[in-house]
């Protein structure tokens, strides 16, 4: 057991002031060291013959004894995206439609592969950027030579993709437990392997409803939005939840969010999307909206509600970076006027996005914080740059957490969404 010691830290959106065991920092350091070595393959299954059937994608690894299956993933999303973690080696990427759901390849099942198939070489020098593959499923008559047809996927080989989009989830799902929110903050690699970057649905997509994307804050999970759903019109709106490792750099999690939303939009072609975000999630959401509007040239995001967001970060993040044995990567972005914070205001929110800024002010005296809501200083919640672009401000005598359970707050959010009209 490692020696423990005490460190005074503020974990915005998770704790006010806490004393952390040194083991947490040792785990974090190990996770970040391993994360730097992680290589991933990302791609999309195209031209599936039966879209309602699962696709199994798998990697053959080239070994001295021939090709062997080293990893596999079930793609139970209609979208067909996959992200697989790999080690150094030589791989071949194949997939088949599991028509009878027996996790084995049968002669009549359509399959496809990358290239002819082509080797995918992963070395220590392979960049961390994701590499894309398109696999067109077809009822091919010839399985690639030298690749065993006897595909029987065991639990040891079968792993989840790093990316999940459109999967249904309920609030009693163990993946939404707080322990996973903590892992996303302190053990981001473990979170990626067990949960991944996810956009979960509460129900199957309905063309007659407007999707509302909920974005949690540091250490959060979609479970934090449970009470919110009790106060919005579910006959008009369909909730989506972005679930991500909140300890990672915020530009990475916002980039992943934009790519996933683009994929969902390409598939469902929805006309508009509303975004509701709490705390640090508001920073992630604004970064995503800017990318979606300017880089991706989209205009379907119409409404943005931010709740208790630290618009100029958190002063204690800098102290955490200085004093902690290992800093959580997102702390660097949360330093006031960090490069990430400044990037959020280098471009204005586009005119077709209406931003409503909610803030909480029920705090108490603190040796570490000026006027605050118990976690975030009001000077950050009400940063003038964010105020200047807000359609309207709403202030509440609630603390940083209780604002998500305030009946008046939730009713106001529902009113804003229900009464939304396009700007003239």
C-alpha positions in Angstrom: 0.0 0.0 0.0 1.4 3.4 -0.9 2.1 6.0 1.7 -0.7 8.5 2.1 -0.4 12.3 2.6 -2.7 15.2 2.5 -3.0 17.9 -0.1 -5.4 20.8 0.0 -7.1 20.9 -3.4 -10.2 22.3 -5.0 -11.8 20.0 -7.5 -14.1 22.3 -9.3 -17.6 20.8 -9.8 -16.6 17.7 -7.7 -15.6 19.0 -4.3 -15.0 22.4 -2.8 -11.8 21.7 -0.7 -10.7 18.1 -0.3 -7.9 16.1 1.2 -6.7 13.5 -1.2 -4.8 10.3 -0.6 -1.5 10.1 -2.4 -2.6 6.8 -4.0 -5.0 8.8 -6.2 -2.1 10.8 -7.7 0.0 7.6 -8.2 -2.9 6.0 -10.1 -3.4 9.2 -12.1 0.3 9.3 -13.0 0.3 5.6 -14.1 -2.9 6.2 -16.2 -1.4 9.3 -18.0 1.9 7.5 -18.7 0.1 4.6 -20.2 -2.4 6.8 -22.1 0.5 8.5 -23.9 1.4 5.1 -25.4 -2.1 4.1 -26.4 -2.8 3.8 -30.2 -6.2 3.6 -31.6 -7.9 2.7 -34.9 -11.1 4.5 -35.8 -13.4 3.8 -38.6 -16.9 3.2 -39.9 -18.8 0.3 -41.4 -20.5 1.3 -44.6 -23.1 -0.3 -46.9 -24.3 -2.8 -44.4 -26.7 -5.3 -46.1 -29.1 -5.6 -43.1 -28.8 -2.4 -40.9 -30.9 -4.0 -38.1 -28.3 -6.7 -37.5 -25.2 -6.4 -35.3 -21.8 -6.1 -37.0 -18.7 -7.7 -35.4 -15.4 -6.1 -36.2 -12.2 -7.9 -35.3 -8.5 -7.6 -35.7 -6.2 -10.4 -36.9 -2.7 -9.9 -35.6 0.2 -11.2 -37.6 2.3 -13.6 -35.4 5.1 -16.1 -36.1 2.4 -18.8 -36.0 0.1 -17.1 -38.4 -2.8 -14.8 -38.1 -4.8 -14.8 -34.8 -7.8 -12.8 -33.7 -6.5 -10.4 -31.0 -9.5 -8.1 -30.4 -13.1 -7.7 -31.4 -16.1 -5.4 -30.9 -19.8 -5.6 -31.4 -21.2 -2.6 -33.1 -24.8 -2.5 -31.9 -25.3 1.1 -33.1 -26.9 1.8 -36.4 -24.1 4.3 -37.1 -21.4 1.7 -37.4 -18.5 3.7 -35.9 -15.7 1.9 -34.0 -12.6 2.9 -32.1 -10.3 0.1 -31.0 -7.2 0.3 -28.8 -4.2 -1.6 -30.2 -0.6 -2.4 -29.2 2.4 -2.3 -31.5 2.2 -4.9 -34.1 0.8 -5.8 -37.6 -2.9 -6.1 -37.9 -5.6 -6.8 -40.5 -9.1 -5.4 -40.0 -12.2 -7.5 -40.9 -15.9 -7.5 -40.1 -19.0 -9.6 -40.6 -22.8 -9.2 -40.1 -23.8 -11.6 -37.3 -27.2 -12.5 -38.8 -28.0 -15.1 -36.1 -26.3 -13.4 -33.2 -24.2 -16.4 -32.3 -20.9 -14.4 -32.2 -19.4 -16.8 -34.8 -18.9 -16.4 -38.5 -21.2 -18.5 -40.7 -20.8 -19.1 -44.4 -23.9 -17.1 -45.4 -23.0 -14.0 -43.5 -21.8 -10.9 -45.3 -18.3 -9.7 -44.5 -15.8 -7.1 -45.5 -12.2 -6.1 -44.8 -9.8 -3.2 -45.0 -7.9 -3.1 -48.3 -7.3 -6.4 -50.0 -6.9 -7.0 -47.0 -4.0 -4.6 -46.3 -1.6 -4.7 -43.3 -2.0 -2.0 -40.6 1.4 -1.4 -39.0 1.4 0.0 -35.5 4.8 1.0 -34.1 6.0 3.2 -31.2 6.4 6.1 -33.7 2.8 5.7 -35.0 1.1 9.1 -34.2 -1.7 9.3 -31.7 -4.1 10.6 -34.3 -6.9 8.3 -35.3 -6.7 6.5 -38.6 -9.8 6.0 -40.6 -11.0 2.9 -42.3 -14.1 2.3 -44.4 -15.4 -1.3 -44.7 -18.1 -1.9 -47.2 -20.1 -5.0 -46.2 -21.0 -7.4 -49.1 -21.9 -11.0 -49.6 -18.5 -11.9 -50.8 -17.8 -15.5 -51.9 -14.2 -15.7 -51.0 -12.8 -15.3 -47.5 -9.2 -13.9 -47.5 -6.6 -16.6 -47.8 -4.4 -17.4 -44.7 -7.1 -16.0 -42.4 -8.9 -18.6 -40.3 -12.6 -18.8 -41.0 -13.3 -20.4 -37.7 -14.3 -17.2 -35.9 -15.6 -17.9 -32.4 -15.4 -14.8 -30.3 -14.9 -15.3 -26.6 -15.4 -12.9 -23.7 -11.6 -12.5 -23.4 -11.4 -11.2 -27.0 -14.6 -9.3 -27.2 -14.2 -5.7 -26.1 -16.2 -2.6 -26.5 -15.4 0.2 -28.8 -14.1 3.5 -27.4 -17.0 5.2 -29.0 -20.7 4.5 -28.4 -23.4 6.5 -30.1 -27.2 6.1 -30.0 -27.2 3.2 -27.5 -30.1 3.2 -25.1 -29.4 3.5 -21.4 -31.5 3.8 -18.2 -30.6 5.7 -15.0 -30.2 2.5 -13.1 -27.4 1.3 -15.4 -24.3 0.6 -13.3 -22.2 2.5 -15.9 -23.8 5.8 -14.6 -22.7 5.2 -11.0 -20.6 7.9 -9.4 -17.6 5.6 -9.3 -17.4 5.9 -13.1 -17.6 9.6 -12.9 -14.6 9.5 -10.5 -12.8 7.2 -12.9 -13.4 9.6 -15.7 -11.6 12.3 -13.7 -8.8 10.3 -12.0 -8.5 7.2 -14.2 -9.3 8.5 -17.7 -7.8 5.5 -19.6 -9.7 3.0 -17.4 -12.8 5.0 -18.1 -12.2 4.9 -21.9 -11.8 1.1 -21.7 -14.8 0.5 -19.6 -17.2 3.3 -20.8 -15.6 5.2 -23.7 -16.7 8.4 -25.3 -20.5 8.0 -25.4 -23.7 9.7 -26.5 -26.4 7.7 -24.9 -30.1 7.9 -25.7 -33.0 7.5 -23.3 -35.2 6.2 -26.1 -35.0 5.3 -29.7 -34.6 8.2 -32.1 -37.9 9.9 -32.9 -38.1 12.2 -36.0 -41.0 14.0 -34.3 -38.9 15.2 -31.3 -36.1 17.7 -30.9 -32.9 16.1 -29.5 -31.5 17.8 -26.4 -27.8 17.1 -25.6 -26.9 17.2 -21.9 -23.3 17.7 -21.0 -22.1 17.0 -17.4 -19.2 18.6 -15.6 -16.0 17.4 -13.9 -16.4 14.0 -12.3 -20.1 13.9 -13.4 -22.2 11.3 -15.0 -25.6 11.5 -16.9 -27.2 10.4 -13.7 -27.0 14.1 -12.6 -29.6 14.9 -15.2 -32.2 12.5 -13.8 -34.3 15.2 -12.1 -34.1 17.4 -15.1 -35.9 14.9 -17.2 -38.8 14.9 -14.8 -39.4 18.6 -15.6 -39.1 18.7 -19.4 -41.7 17.8 -22.0 -40.6 14.4 -23.2 -43.4 14.4 -25.8 -41.5 17.1 -27.6 -37.9 16.5 -26.6 -35.6 13.5 -26.7 -32.7 13.5 -24.2 -29.1 12.6 -25.3 -26.3 12.4 -22.8 -22.6 13.0 -23.5 -20.6 10.8 -21.2 -16.8 11.5 -21.3 -13.6 11.2 -19.2 -13.6 14.7 -17.6 -10.0 14.5 -16.6 -8.8 14.6 -20.2 -7.9 17.9 -22.0 -11.1 19.8 -22.8 -10.2 20.4 -26.4 -10.0 16.6 -26.9 -13.3 15.9 -25.3 -15.0 18.7 -27.3 -13.4 17.6 -30.5 -14.7 14.0 -29.9 -18.2 15.4 -29.1 -18.3 17.3 -32.4 -17.2 14.3 -34.4 -19.9 12.2 -32.8 -22.6 14.8 -33.3 -21.6 15.1 -36.9 -22.0 11.4 -37.3 -25.4 11.4 -35.7 -26.5 14.3 -37.8 -25.3 12.6 -41.0 -27.4 9.6 -40.1 -30.6 11.1 -38.7 -30.5 14.5 -40.4 -32.3 16.3 -37.5 -33.1 19.9 -38.1 -32.1 21.3 -34.8 -30.2 20.4 -31.6 -30.5 22.0 -28.2 -27.5 21.8 -25.7 -27.8 22.0 -21.9 -24.6 21.9 -19.9 -23.6 22.1 -16.2 -20.4 23.6 -14.8 -17.2 22.6 -16.7 -19.5 20.9 -19.2 -20.5 24.5 -20.3 -16.9 25.0 -21.5 -16.9 21.7 -23.3 -20.2 22.6 -24.9 -19.1 26.1 -26.1 -15.9 24.7 -27.6 -18.0 22.0 -29.4 -20.5 24.6 -30.7 -17.7 26.8 -32.1 -16.1 23.8 -33.8 -19.4 22.6 -35.2 -20.3 26.1 -36.5 -17.0 27.3 -37.9 -14.9 24.3 -38.7 -17.7 21.9 -39.7 -19.9 24.7 -41.1 -23.1 23.5 -39.5 -26.1 25.5 -38.3 -28.4 23.0 -36.6 -27.4 23.9 -33.0 -30.1 26.5 -32.1 -30.2 26.7 -28.3 -27.5 26.6 -25.6 -28.2 26.7 -21.8 -25.2 26.8 -19.5 -25.7 26.2 -15.8 -23.1 27.4 -13.2 -20.3 27.4 -15.7 -16.8 28.7 -14.6 -16.4 30.9 -17.7 -12.9 32.0 -16.7 -11.9 28.7 -15.1 -11.0 28.2 -11.5 -8.1 30.0 -9.7 -7.3 27.0 -7.6 -6.5 24.9 -10.7 -3.2 26.7 -10.9 -2.4 25.9 -7.3 -3.3 22.3 -8.0 -0.9 22.1 -10.9 1.8 23.6 -8.7 1.3 21.5 -5.7 -0.1 18.1 -6.8 2.4 15.3 -7.6 0.5 14.8 -10.9 -2.0 17.2 -12.4 -5.3 16.2 -13.9 -4.9 17.2 -17.6 -8.1 19.3 -17.5 -6.7 21.4 -14.7 -4.4 23.1 -17.2 -7.5 24.2 -19.2 -9.2 25.4 -16.1 -6.5 27.9 -15.2 -8.0 31.4 -15.6 -7.2 32.8 -19.1 -5.5 29.5 -20.1 -5.0 29.0 -23.8 -8.2 26.9 -23.8 -10.2 29.6 -22.0 -9.0 32.3 -24.4 -9.8 30.1 -27.4 -13.5 30.1 -26.3 -13.7 33.9 -26.9 -11.6 34.3 -30.0 -14.8 33.7 -32.0 -18.3 34.7 -31.1 -21.1 32.2 -30.8 -22.9 32.3 -34.2 -26.0 34.4 -34.4 -28.3 31.3 -34.9 -27.3 30.0 -31.4 -29.3 31.5 -28.5 -27.3 31.3 -25.3 -29.0 31.5 -21.9 -26.6 31.8 -19.0 -27.8 30.4 -15.6 -25.7 31.1 -12.5 -25.9 30.1 -8.8 -24.8 32.4 -6.0 -25.6 30.5 -2.7 -22.1 30.2 -1.3 -20.4 30.7 2.0 -17.2 32.2 3.4 -14.1 30.6 2.2 -10.4 31.0 2.8 -9.8 30.1 -0.8 -12.7 31.6 -2.8 -14.2 35.0 -3.2 -18.0 35.3 -3.6 -19.0 31.9 -4.8 -21.7 29.3 -5.1 -19.8 26.8 -2.9 -17.5 25.7 -5.7 -17.1 28.4 -8.4 -16.5 32.1 -7.9 -19.2 34.4 -9.2 -16.5 36.4 -11.0 -15.9 33.3 -13.2 -19.6 32.4 -13.5 -20.3 35.9 -14.7 -17.2 36.5 -16.8 -18.0 39.6 -18.9 -17.1 37.8 -22.1 -19.7 35.1 -21.6 -22.3 37.7 -20.4 -21.8 39.8 -23.6 -23.0 37.0 -25.8 -25.8 35.7 -23.6 -29.4 36.3 -24.7 -30.3 36.6 -21.0 -29.0 35.8 -17.5 -30.8 33.9 -14.8 -29.5 34.0 -11.3 -30.7 31.6 -8.5 -30.2 31.4 -4.7 -28.8 27.8 -5.1 -25.4 26.3 -4.7 -23.3 24.7 -7.4 -25.1 21.3 -7.1 -28.6 22.2 -5.9 -29.2 24.3 -9.0 -29.7 21.1 -10.9 -32.6 20.1 -8.5 -34.3 23.5 -8.3 -37.9 23.2 -9.6 -37.9 26.8 -10.8 -34.6 26.3 -12.7 -35.8 23.2 -14.4 -39.2 24.8 -15.3 -37.4 27.8 -16.8 -35.2 25.5 -18.9 -38.3 23.7 -20.1 -40.0 27.1 -20.9 -37.0 28.2 -22.9 -36.9 25.0 -25.0 -40.7 25.0 -25.5 -41.0 28.6 -26.5 -37.9 28.7 -28.7 -38.3 30.4 -32.0 -35.9 31.0 -34.8 -34.3 34.5 -34.7 -35.8 36.8 -37.4 
